């Protein structure tokens, strides 16, 4: 649960609800410690004309 996505104020009442909310935040934090960050971009090295042709054909097919 990303707390930055909470954009409105809300009220949590009752012991059970407060515990569930706190547990959800703790679980989200623990999960974030074990998640490997995804790279922002994938780098492709092209060597030779055949590799460039293959790459451009795939690009054209995906963007069609």
C-alpha positions, 0 to 999 in steps of 0.5 A: 500500500503506497501511502503517497496514494492516500489523498484524502483524510479519513478516520479509523475508529475501533481497536480492530480497525486501527490494528488492521491499518497498522498491520497493513502499513507494516506489511507493506514496509516489510515487503518493500525491503525485499522487493528488488528495484526494477530498472528504469530502462532496458539497454539493447546492444545491436551489432551488425546489420542483421541485428539492426534489421531484426530490431527495427522489424520488431519495433515496427511490428510492436508500434503498428 
